[in-house]
């Protein structure tokens, strides 16, 4: 197929992972809306760029270029991966291409902003949050489905660490991503542990003892695999706005072969077996107890990580997710895997 993907592209971004997987499956991919990699810009530059993009003339020109790209590319599928396209632009994409137009959202419900996707005429909506899929399907009558994120075996895999890698990334505890008060207060429990928090743009307003654990380095793809493999434990406290769903770090850490401890979420058992493949916690005290327990038990960590690694690469890759999406959209068999395998691994959202 010919697939146009609309979304920001930078190392390990959602749109980049989807594009790389689709190309691996043999499809022809056009990525629209390539952006400067925000992860290397400070917050003031990011804010200025966003203001410029929101100016009506700039926005209209950007949307016109997007539609023109689609007209020239003749896609079979246009896949939108962020909530920034107004409904009229989605309508123009449909009219200009005659393609299936779908939306796949990788953020919590709190980040939906102007709710443009809910006013747009997509052929299907895919959400990584079961609550969103069920609510919008039953209350709005739209063709909404639960489709979580995944790992990408191209770079989320076990790696052989050099002495330099171990020196740079080695630690007892690690995590990656933005730091905000909710997450910081959880991680401050371990401020005196050997911990490294990977990311850039430490907020000047964040009063936290974690500054010393922040190397100010963005890790992505193979560098993320090194960072997760070099740590004894990957901590994964999810955003409080994750209601029932899970985040991409759950699949990425498992795909990298790391041992992780994560928030328990209602949908997690559909992806991994709690305490056998992924260790979970409900309270801060439980998290502290499990960190101390598993730091002292390397063999148990390895056995659990091995099981999560095998399942992540077997069931939770972007190829698997795209197969499911193509099936729902009626785009036919888009890979070599059998229909029976798809049915066996279907993520159920009915209650």
Residue pairs with C-beta under 8 A, 6 or more apart in sequence:
1 27
1 28
1 75
1 76
1 77
1 326
1 331
1 334
2 27
2 28
2 30
2 73
2 74
2 75
2 76
2 77
3 22
3 27
3 28
3 29
3 30
3 75
3 76
3 77
3 78
3 79
4 29
4 30
4 31
4 32
4 69
4 70
4 73
4 75
4 77
4 78
4 79
4 97
4 99
5 15
5 18
5 19
5 22
5 29
5 30
5 31
5 32
5 79
5 81
6 15
6 32
6 33
6 66
6 78
6 79
6 80
6 81
6 82
6 85
7 13
7 14
7 15
7 18
7 31
7 32
7 33
7 80
7 81
7 82
8 15
8 33
8 34
8 35
8 38
8 82
9 15
9 16
9 19
9 31
9 33
9 34
9 35
10 16
10 35
10 37
10 38
10 39
10 220
11 37
11 39
11 218
11 220
11 221
12 155
12 220
12 221
12 224
12 252
14 81
14 104
14 106
14 149
14 248
15 31
15 33
15 81
15 82
16 31
17 150
17 152
17 318
18 79
18 81
18 104
18 318
18 322
19 29
19 31
20 152
20 154
20 318
21 152
21 154
21 317
21 318
21 319
21 321
21 322
22 29
22 318
22 322
23 29
24 154
24 319
25 319
25 322
25 334
25 335
26 335
27 334
30 69
30 73
30 75
32 66
32 69
32 70
33 62
33 66
36 49
38 46
39 200
39 201
39 218
39 220
40 200
40 218
41 49
41 201
42 201
43 201
43 203
46 201
52 58
53 59
53 62
63 85
63 86
63 89
63 92
66 85
66 89
66 93
67 89
67 92
67 93
67 96
70 78
70 93
70 96
70 97
70 99
71 96
71 97
74 97
75 97
75 99
76 99
76 100
76 331
77 99
77 100
77 101
77 102
77 329
77 331
78 93
78 97
78 99
78 100
78 101
78 102
79 102
79 103
79 104
80 90
80 101
80 102
80 103
80 104
80 117
80 122
81 103
81 104
81 105
81 106
82 105
83 105
83 107
83 111
83 112
83 113
83 114
83 115
83 116
83 117
84 113
84 116
85 116
85 117
85 120
86 116
86 120
87 116
87 119
87 120
87 121
90 101
90 120
90 121
90 122
91 120
91 121
93 99
93 101
94 101
94 121
100 123
100 124
100 329
100 330
100 331
101 121
101 122
101 123
102 122
102 123
102 124
102 125
102 126
102 325
102 329
103 117
103 120
103 122
103 124
103 125
103 126
104 126
104 127
104 147
104 325
105 112
105 117
105 125
105 126
105 127
105 128
105 129
105 132
106 128
106 149
106 248
107 128
108 129
108 239
108 241
108 242
108 243
108 245
109 129
109 131
109 132
109 241
109 243
110 239
110 241
111 241
112 118
117 125
118 136
118 140
118 142
122 142
122 143
123 143
123 329
124 143
124 144
124 145
124 325
124 328
124 329
125 133
125 136
125 142
125 143
125 144
125 145
126 133
126 144
126 145
126 146
126 147
126 325
127 133
127 136
127 144
127 145
127 146
127 147
127 245
128 146
128 147
128 148
128 149
128 245
128 246
128 247
128 248
129 146
129 242
129 243
129 244
129 245
130 146
130 244
130 245
130 266
130 267
130 349
131 243
131 244
131 245
132 144
132 245
133 144
133 145
133 146
133 349
134 144
134 146
134 349
134 351
136 142
136 144
137 143
137 144
137 145
145 328
145 349
146 245
146 267
146 347
146 349
147 321
147 324
147 325
147 347
148 245
148 246
148 251
148 267
148 271
148 316
148 321
148 347
149 246
149 247
149 248
149 251
149 321
150 248
150 251
150 255
150 316
150 317
150 318
150 320
150 321
151 251
151 252
151 254
151 255
151 256
151 312
151 313
151 316
151 317
151 318
152 221
152 255
152 317
152 318
153 255
153 313
153 317
154 221
155 221
155 222
155 224
155 225
156 221
156 224
156 225
156 251
156 252
156 255
156 256
156 312
157 225
157 255
157 256
157 257
157 313
158 225
158 229
158 256
158 257
158 309
159 165
159 222
159 225
159 226
159 229
159 256
161 169
161 226
161 229
161 230
165 226
165 230
166 230
168 226
168 230
169 196
169 226
169 227
169 229
169 230
169 231
170 230
170 231
171 194
171 195
171 196
171 230
171 231
171 232
172 193
172 194
172 195
172 231
172 232
172 233
172 295
173 190
173 193
173 194
173 195
173 196
173 231
173 232
173 233
173 234
173 235
173 291
174 195
174 196
174 197
174 198
174 227
174 228
174 230
174 231
174 233
174 234
174 235
175 187
175 197
175 198
175 234
175 235
175 236
175 237
175 249
176 197
176 198
176 199
176 219
176 224
176 227
176 249
177 183
177 198
177 199
177 249
178 199
178 201
179 187
179 197
179 199
179 202
179 203
179 206
179 208
179 210
179 214
180 203
180 206
181 206
181 208
182 239
182 240
183 237
183 239
184 206
184 208
184 210
186 237
186 284
186 287
187 195
187 197
187 210
187 213
187 235
187 237
188 208
188 209
188 210
189 284
189 287
189 288
190 235
190 288
190 291
191 209
191 210
191 212
191 213
193 291
195 213
196 213
196 215
196 227
196 231
197 210
197 213
197 214
197 215
198 215
198 217
198 218
198 219
198 224
198 227
199 214
199 216
199 217
199 218
200 216
200 217
200 218
202 211
202 214
202 216
219 226
219 227
224 252
224 256
225 256
225 257
228 234
228 252
228 253
228 256
228 257
228 258
229 256
229 257
229 258
231 258
232 259
232 294
232 295
232 298
232 301
233 259
233 260
233 261
233 291
233 294
233 295
233 301
234 249
234 253
234 258
234 259
234 260
234 261
235 260
235 261
235 262
235 287
235 291
236 247
236 249
236 250
236 253
236 260
236 261
236 262
236 263
237 262
237 263
237 287
238 246
238 247
238 262
238 263
238 265
239 247
242 263
242 265
244 265
244 266
244 267
245 265
245 267
246 262
246 265
246 267
246 268
246 271
249 260
249 262
250 260
250 262
250 268
250 271
250 272
250 278
251 271
251 312
251 316
253 260
254 260
254 272
254 277
254 278
254 305
254 308
254 309
254 311
254 312
254 316
255 309
255 312
255 313
255 316
255 317
256 309
257 305
257 306
257 309
258 305
259 279
259 294
259 301
259 302
259 304
259 305
259 308
260 278
260 279
260 305
260 308
261 279
261 280
261 281
261 287
261 290
261 291
261 294
262 268
262 278
262 279
262 280
262 281
263 280
263 281
264 274
264 280
264 281
264 282
268 274
268 278
268 280
270 347
270 348
271 315
271 316
271 347
272 278
272 308
272 311
273 307
274 280
276 304
276 307
277 304
277 307
277 308
277 311
278 304
278 308
279 290
279 294
279 304
281 287
281 290
294 300
294 301
315 345
319 335
320 337
320 345
322 334
322 335
323 334
323 335
323 337
323 342
324 342
324 346
324 347
326 332
326 333
326 334
327 342
333 339
